[in-house]
Amino acid sequence: MKKIIIISFIGMTLVFIGAYASIIVYTRHTLNSVEEKVKQHNPEITRVESITSIGHWGEWFSEYSLVVVLDGKKYRVWTNGDGKIGEKVLIE
């Protein structure tokens, strides 16, 4: 009986670890994809310093916030994932 409980516990732990790892890989892939689309649609951006997802898991529409360098100045920009910048605010 103890052996079955231990095997079940180990199995559930492996399933949770696998699910968590797949969510992290998916999120990283999505953020990299959005970053590349922003660079493609806006060649004047010289560097993307950071990118974050606005919203929560499972929402229908995703929005992203990026800190980018344009003409040597840092801006915070927003996009909905298609690479087109919706709004731009000077940070420095």
Backbone hydrogen bonds, N-H to C=O, Kabsch-Sander energy under -0.5 kcal/mol:
donor,donor_aa,acceptor,acceptor_aa,energy
5,I,1,M,-1.9
6,I,2,K,-2.5
7,I,3,K,-2.4
8,S,4,I,-2.5
9,F,5,I,-2.5
10,I,6,I,-2.5
11,G,7,I,-2.4
12,M,8,S,-2.6
13,T,9,F,-2.2
14,L,10,I,-2.2
15,V,11,G,-2.1
16,F,12,M,-2.4
17,I,13,T,-2.4
18,G,14,L,-2.4
19,A,15,V,-2.4
20,Y,16,F,-2.4
21,A,17,I,-2.4
22,S,18,G,-2.1
23,I,19,A,-1.9
24,I,20,Y,-2.0
25,V,21,A,-2.3
26,Y,22,S,-2.4
27,T,23,I,-2.4
28,R,24,I,-2.4
29,H,25,V,-2.3
30,T,26,Y,-2.4
31,L,27,T,-2.5
32,N,28,R,-2.3
33,S,29,H,-2.2
34,V,30,T,-2.3
35,E,31,L,-2.3
36,E,32,N,-2.2
37,K,33,S,-2.1
38,V,34,V,-2.4
39,K,35,E,-2.1
40,Q,36,E,-2.2
41,H,37,K,-2.3
42,N,38,V,-1.5
45,I,42,N,-1.9
46,T,44,E,-0.5
46,T,69,V,-2.5
47,R,69,V,-0.9
49,E,47,R,-0.6
49,E,67,V,-3.0
50,S,67,V,-1.3
52,T,65,S,-2.5
54,I,63,E,-3.5
55,G,53,S,-0.5
59,E,56,H,-1.6
63,E,54,I,-1.2
64,Y,79,T,-3.3
65,S,52,T,-2.6
66,L,77,V,-2.8
67,V,50,S,-2.2
68,V,66,L,-0.6
68,V,75,Y,-2.7
69,V,47,R,-2.6
70,L,68,V,-0.6
70,L,73,K,-2.9
71,D,44,E,-0.6
73,K,70,L,-2.1
75,Y,68,V,-2.8
76,R,89,V,-2.9
77,V,66,L,-2.8
77,V,75,Y,-0.6
78,W,87,E,-1.6
79,T,64,Y,-2.1
80,N,84,K,-0.5
86,G,78,W,-3.3
87,E,78,W,-0.7
89,V,76,R,-2.4
91,I,74,K,-2.8
92,E,74,K,-0.9
